[in-house]
Amino acid sequence: MSEDEKPQNDAVKDAPPANDAAETNAAAETSREDEANGEAETAESAAKEPRDDAAEAATEDSAPTAEERLADVNDQLLRSLAELENTRKRAARDRSEALKFGAMSFARDMLGVVDNLQRALKVMQELGDDMPDATRSLLEGVAATERDLLAALARHKVTALTPMGEKFDPNLHEAMFEAPGTGQVSGTIIEIVEAGYMMEERLLRPAKVGIAKD
């Protein structure tokens, strides 16, 4: 073998195999891609951090402060106290009205008894002095019963309406007839057909009356 061929053979022996060179290049390329991806992720994280900080700051700003929470609790307490006071006042008013007007139905029923007693007295009184002693005694007993019944009603604030000569009031009176040529101002009550009654400030029964007409 010549001396020129020996160096060439040595160079061939020293050169790395072709497959090893390709693997080395691929590994280098993969490393560069990983570095590029890492840099991109780092940049993305850096871009997100300011937005996350801003979101946290906005959340902290929207959260109520201790003073605001205290004011809200105080407002709710005042509203509850006001509602409780209104409930107490309504209960007291209802109780007062029940005590004052609870007997209205009973009192209204008793008015019919009063009417019948007064009719009996009127008929007996028309007999005048000609009535027998027994009838006179009966008349006195009926009159006493009427007085006791009216006194019992008065103790429960039931009073009679006797509006003779007063101006007709449709809230208190019921017109049964109109009489022209009476010499009275139109609308004046000239006759009481049936007495009315009040209980406290409430009307139990309107008075049935006759009124003057021009």
Summary of the structure (lengths in Angstrom):
residues: 214
radius of gyration: 55.4
end to end distance: 165.8
largest distance: 188.2
contacts: 479
relative contact order: 0.07
helix: 65%
strand: 16%
